[in-house]
């Protein structure tokens, strides 16, 4: 029968439990109390396997909750974090439990990301890349961008950038503004529309400034 030969308490409410010649297993401290685990304790193989399975699940879920407590994360980010220390079956079970508890929602995360101020003035293609890089799937991505209007966002970005470039020569200003909007994920037609809108709005102000 398996015999416990070492117990090493760790930070975070867990302990490494060594049994026979196998690698130590990380278990929550409450599991040690529940099952009266101590050095030289003999256990039936089936019982030890159950203790490990249940204990590991608790540890992975706890690690997931600690990670999510810092800030909201996507499913892919949580998986990558847990995969560094745990096997795929344990990670899958933990993620399923976290989703069941309502602490993981890629759709809500994507909508929040698109709605935040830092996403203003960005094109659909740029936002799509950013969301895909966070592991957001096609359906959640499409829903998050459903109300996104590239023209409106391009005009917003062009107006803001125009103010910073207004003292430059016209050809230099247009070239830099075009490159800026292109880097923010807007297409050629949208960029030309936004540049025209920004120029038309700035022209009266520029005229007044020169008159003054």
C-alpha positions as a Markdown table, in Angstrom:
| # | Residue | x | y | z |
|---|---|---|---|---|
| 1 | Unk | 0.0 | 0.0 | 0.0 |
| 2 | Unk | 1.2 | 3.6 | -0.6 |
| 3 | Unk | 3.0 | 5.1 | 2.3 |
| 4 | Unk | 3.4 | 8.8 | 3.0 |
| 5 | Unk | 7.1 | 9.5 | 3.7 |
| 6 | Unk | 7.2 | 13.3 | 3.6 |
| 7 | Unk | 5.0 | 16.4 | 4.0 |
| 8 | Unk | 6.4 | 19.8 | 3.1 |
| 9 | Unk | 4.2 | 22.8 | 3.8 |
| 10 | Unk | 4.2 | 25.5 | 1.2 |
| 11 | Unk | 2.9 | 29.1 | 1.0 |
| 12 | Unk | -0.6 | 29.5 | -0.2 |
| 13 | Unk | -2.3 | 26.9 | 1.9 |
| 14 | Unk | -0.8 | 23.8 | 0.2 |
| 15 | Unk | 1.7 | 21.1 | 1.0 |
| 16 | Unk | 3.9 | 18.7 | -1.1 |
| 17 | Unk | 3.1 | 15.2 | -0.1 |
| 18 | Unk | 5.6 | 12.4 | -1.0 |
| 19 | Unk | 4.3 | 8.9 | -1.3 |
| 20 | Unk | 6.6 | 5.9 | -2.0 |
| 21 | Unk | 9.0 | 6.7 | -4.9 |
| 22 | Unk | 6.6 | 8.9 | -6.9 |
| 23 | Unk | 7.1 | 12.6 | -7.3 |
| 24 | Unk | 5.6 | 14.7 | -4.5 |
| 25 | Unk | 2.0 | 15.8 | -5.1 |
| 26 | Unk | 0.7 | 19.3 | -4.2 |
| 27 | Unk | -2.4 | 19.1 | -2.1 |
| 28 | Unk | -4.4 | 21.7 | -0.1 |
| 29 | Unk | -3.8 | 21.7 | 3.6 |
| 30 | Unk | -7.5 | 20.9 | 4.2 |
| 31 | Unk | -7.0 | 17.7 | 2.4 |
| 32 | Unk | -4.4 | 16.6 | 4.9 |
| 33 | Unk | -6.8 | 17.3 | 7.7 |
| 34 | Unk | -9.8 | 15.7 | 6.1 |
| 35 | Unk | -7.9 | 12.5 | 5.3 |
| 36 | Unk | -5.6 | 12.6 | 8.4 |
| 37 | Unk | -2.4 | 12.5 | 6.2 |
| 38 | Unk | 0.9 | 12.3 | 8.1 |
| 39 | Unk | 4.2 | 10.7 | 7.7 |
| 40 | Unk | 4.2 | 6.9 | 7.7 |
| 41 | Unk | 0.5 | 6.9 | 7.0 |
| 42 | Unk | -0.6 | 3.9 | 4.9 |
| 43 | Unk | -3.3 | 4.3 | 2.3 |
| 44 | Unk | -5.2 | 2.1 | 0.0 |
| 45 | Unk | -4.3 | 2.7 | -3.6 |
| 46 | Unk | -7.8 | 3.6 | -4.6 |
| 47 | Unk | -8.2 | 6.1 | -1.7 |
| 48 | Unk | -4.9 | 7.7 | -2.4 |
| 49 | Unk | -5.8 | 8.1 | -6.1 |
| 50 | Unk | -9.0 | 9.8 | -5.1 |
| 51 | Unk | -7.3 | 12.1 | -2.6 |
| 52 | Unk | -4.8 | 13.2 | -5.3 |
| 53 | Unk | -7.5 | 13.7 | -7.9 |
| 54 | Unk | -9.8 | 15.8 | -5.6 |
| 55 | Unk | -6.9 | 17.6 | -4.0 |
| 56 | Unk | -5.2 | 18.6 | -7.3 |
| 57 | Unk | -8.5 | 19.9 | -8.5 |
| 58 | Unk | -8.9 | 22.2 | -5.5 |
| 59 | Unk | -5.3 | 23.4 | -5.9 |
| 60 | Unk | -5.8 | 24.2 | -9.6 |
| 61 | Unk | -9.1 | 26.0 | -9.0 |
| 62 | Unk | -7.5 | 28.0 | -6.2 |
| 63 | Unk | -4.6 | 29.0 | -8.4 |
| 64 | Unk | -7.0 | 30.0 | -11.1 |
| 65 | Unk | -9.1 | 32.2 | -8.7 |
| 66 | Unk | -5.9 | 33.9 | -7.4 |
| 67 | Unk | -4.9 | 34.7 | -11.0 |
| 68 | Unk | -8.4 | 36.0 | -11.9 |
| 69 | Unk | -8.5 | 38.1 | -8.7 |
| 70 | Unk | -5.8 | 40.4 | -10.0 |
| 71 | Unk | -7.8 | 41.4 | -13.1 |
| 72 | Unk | -10.2 | 39.9 | -15.6 |
| 73 | Unk | -8.7 | 37.4 | -18.0 |
| 74 | Unk | -9.6 | 35.4 | -21.1 |
| 75 | Unk | -10.0 | 31.6 | -21.2 |
| 76 | Unk | -6.8 | 31.3 | -23.2 |
| 77 | Unk | -4.8 | 33.5 | -20.7 |
| 78 | Unk | -6.0 | 31.4 | -17.8 |
| 79 | Unk | -5.2 | 28.2 | -19.6 |
| 80 | Unk | -1.6 | 29.4 | -20.4 |
| 81 | Unk | -1.1 | 30.4 | -16.8 |
| 82 | Unk | -2.3 | 27.1 | -15.4 |
| 83 | Unk | -0.6 | 24.9 | -18.0 |
| 84 | Unk | 2.8 | 26.1 | -16.7 |
| 85 | Unk | 2.3 | 24.0 | -13.5 |
| 86 | Unk | -0.5 | 21.5 | -14.2 |
| 87 | Unk | -1.4 | 18.9 | -16.7 |
| 88 | Unk | -4.1 | 19.3 | -19.4 |
| 89 | Unk | -6.8 | 17.2 | -17.6 |
| 90 | Unk | -6.5 | 19.1 | -14.4 |
| 91 | Unk | -6.5 | 22.5 | -16.3 |
| 92 | Unk | -9.6 | 21.4 | -18.2 |
| 93 | Unk | -11.5 | 20.5 | -15.1 |
| 94 | Unk | -10.5 | 23.7 | -13.3 |
| 95 | Unk | -11.5 | 25.9 | -16.2 |
| 96 | Unk | -14.9 | 24.1 | -16.5 |
| 97 | Unk | -15.4 | 24.8 | -12.8 |
| 98 | Unk | -14.4 | 28.4 | -13.0 |
| 99 | Unk | -16.8 | 28.9 | -15.9 |
| 100 | Unk | -19.5 | 27.2 | -14.0 |
| 101 | Unk | -19.0 | 29.7 | -11.1 |
| 102 | Unk | -19.3 | 32.6 | -13.6 |
| 103 | Unk | -15.8 | 33.9 | -13.2 |
| 104 | Unk | -14.7 | 33.4 | -16.8 |
| 105 | Unk | -16.6 | 34.9 | -19.8 |
| 106 | Unk | -14.8 | 35.6 | -23.0 |
| 107 | Unk | -17.8 | 37.3 | -24.5 |
| 108 | Unk | -18.1 | 39.8 | -21.7 |
| 109 | Unk | -14.3 | 40.3 | -21.6 |
| 110 | Unk | -14.2 | 41.1 | -25.4 |
| 111 | Unk | -17.1 | 43.6 | -25.1 |
| 112 | Unk | -15.5 | 45.3 | -22.2 |
| 113 | Unk | -12.2 | 45.5 | -24.1 |
| 114 | Unk | -13.8 | 47.2 | -27.1 |
| 115 | Unk | -15.8 | 49.6 | -25.0 |
| 116 | Unk | -12.8 | 50.9 | -23.0 |
| 117 | Unk | -11.4 | 54.4 | -23.8 |
| 118 | Unk | -8.1 | 53.0 | -25.0 |
| 119 | Unk | -9.9 | 51.2 | -27.8 |
| 120 | Unk | -11.3 | 54.4 | -29.3 |
| 121 | Unk | -9.8 | 55.5 | -32.5 |
| 122 | Unk | -8.8 | 52.0 | -33.6 |
| 123 | Unk | -9.9 | 50.1 | -36.7 |
| 124 | Unk | -11.8 | 46.9 | -36.8 |
| 125 | Unk | -8.7 | 45.0 | -38.1 |
| 126 | Unk | -6.5 | 46.2 | -35.3 |
| 127 | Unk | -9.1 | 45.4 | -32.6 |
| 128 | Unk | -9.6 | 42.0 | -34.3 |
| 129 | Unk | -5.9 | 41.2 | -34.0 |
| 130 | Unk | -5.8 | 42.3 | -30.4 |
| 131 | Unk | -8.7 | 40.2 | -29.4 |
| 132 | Unk | -7.4 | 37.2 | -31.3 |
| 133 | Unk | -4.1 | 37.5 | -29.6 |
| 134 | Unk | -6.0 | 37.2 | -26.3 |
| 135 | Unk | -7.6 | 34.0 | -27.5 |
| 136 | Unk | -11.1 | 35.4 | -28.2 |
| 137 | Unk | -13.0 | 33.1 | -30.6 |
| 138 | Unk | -14.8 | 34.2 | -33.8 |
| 139 | Unk | -18.3 | 34.3 | -32.3 |
| 140 | Unk | -17.4 | 36.4 | -29.3 |
| 141 | Unk | -15.2 | 38.6 | -31.5 |
| 142 | Unk | -18.0 | 39.3 | -33.9 |
| 143 | Unk | -20.5 | 40.1 | -31.1 |
| 144 | Unk | -18.0 | 42.5 | -29.5 |
| 145 | Unk | -17.4 | 44.4 | -32.7 |
| 146 | Unk | -21.1 | 44.4 | -33.9 |
| 147 | Unk | -21.6 | 48.1 | -33.1 |
| 148 | Unk | -18.1 | 49.2 | -34.1 |
| 149 | Unk | -18.1 | 51.8 | -36.8 |
| 150 | Unk | -14.7 | 52.2 | -38.6 |
| 151 | Unk | -15.6 | 55.6 | -40.1 |
| 152 | Unk | -16.6 | 57.1 | -36.8 |
| 153 | Unk | -13.5 | 55.8 | -35.1 |
| 154 | Unk | -11.2 | 56.9 | -37.9 |
| 155 | Unk | -12.6 | 60.4 | -37.8 |
| 156 | Unk | -12.2 | 60.5 | -34.1 |
| 157 | Unk | -8.5 | 59.4 | -34.4 |
| 158 | Unk | -7.9 | 61.8 | -37.3 |
| 159 | Unk | -9.3 | 64.9 | -35.5 |
| 160 | Unk | -7.2 | 64.1 | -32.5 |
| 161 | Unk | -4.0 | 63.5 | -34.4 |
| 162 | Unk | -4.6 | 66.6 | -36.7 |
| 163 | Unk | -4.3 | 68.9 | -33.7 |
| 164 | Unk | -0.8 | 67.5 | -33.0 |
| 165 | Unk | 0.3 | 67.9 | -36.7 |
| 166 | Unk | -1.4 | 71.2 | -37.5 |
| 167 | Unk | 1.8 | 73.2 | -37.6 |
| 168 | Unk | 3.4 | 71.0 | -40.2 |
| 169 | Unk | 3.4 | 71.6 | -44.0 |
| 170 | Unk | 0.3 | 70.2 | -45.6 |
| 171 | Unk | 2.0 | 67.3 | -47.5 |
| 172 | Unk | 4.0 | 66.3 | -44.4 |
| 173 | Unk | 0.9 | 66.4 | -42.2 |
| 174 | Unk | -1.1 | 64.4 | -44.7 |
| 175 | Unk | 1.6 | 61.7 | -45.0 |
| 176 | Unk | 2.0 | 61.3 | -41.3 |
| 177 | Unk | -1.7 | 61.3 | -40.6 |
| 178 | Unk | -2.2 | 58.7 | -43.3 |
| 179 | Unk | 0.5 | 56.4 | -41.8 |
| 180 | Unk | -0.9 | 56.9 | -38.3 |
| 181 | Unk | -4.4 | 55.9 | -39.3 |
| 182 | Unk | -3.1 | 53.0 | -41.3 |
| 183 | Unk | -1.2 | 51.7 | -38.3 |
| 184 | Unk | -4.4 | 51.8 | -36.3 |
| 185 | Unk | -6.0 | 49.3 | -38.6 |
| 186 | Unk | -8.0 | 51.5 | -41.0 |
| 187 | Unk | -8.4 | 50.8 | -44.7 |
| 188 | Unk | -7.5 | 53.3 | -47.5 |
| 189 | Unk | -11.0 | 54.4 | -48.2 |
| 190 | Unk | -11.8 | 55.0 | -44.5 |
| 191 | Unk | -8.5 | 56.8 | -44.0 |
| 192 | Unk | -9.2 | 59.2 | -46.9 |
| 193 | Unk | -12.7 | 59.9 | -45.6 |
| 194 | Unk | -11.4 | 60.6 | -42.1 |
| 195 | Unk | -8.6 | 62.8 | -43.3 |
| 196 | Unk | -11.1 | 64.9 | -45.4 |
| 197 | Unk | -13.4 | 65.2 | -42.4 |
| 198 | Unk | -10.6 | 66.3 | -40.1 |
| 199 | Unk | -9.3 | 68.8 | -42.7 |
| 200 | Unk | -12.8 | 70.3 | -43.3 |
| 201 | Unk | -13.3 | 70.7 | -39.5 |
| 202 | Unk | -9.8 | 72.2 | -39.0 |
| 203 | Unk | -10.0 | 74.7 | -41.9 |
| 204 | Unk | -12.2 | 77.3 | -40.3 |
| 205 | Unk | -10.1 | 77.2 | -37.1 |
| 206 | Unk | -6.9 | 77.5 | -39.1 |
| 207 | Unk | -8.4 | 80.4 | -41.1 |
| 208 | Unk | -9.3 | 82.3 | -37.9 |
| 209 | Unk | -5.8 | 81.6 | -36.5 |
| 210 | Unk | -4.1 | 83.1 | -39.6 |
| 211 | Unk | -6.6 | 86.0 | -39.6 |
| 212 | Unk | -5.9 | 86.8 | -36.0 |
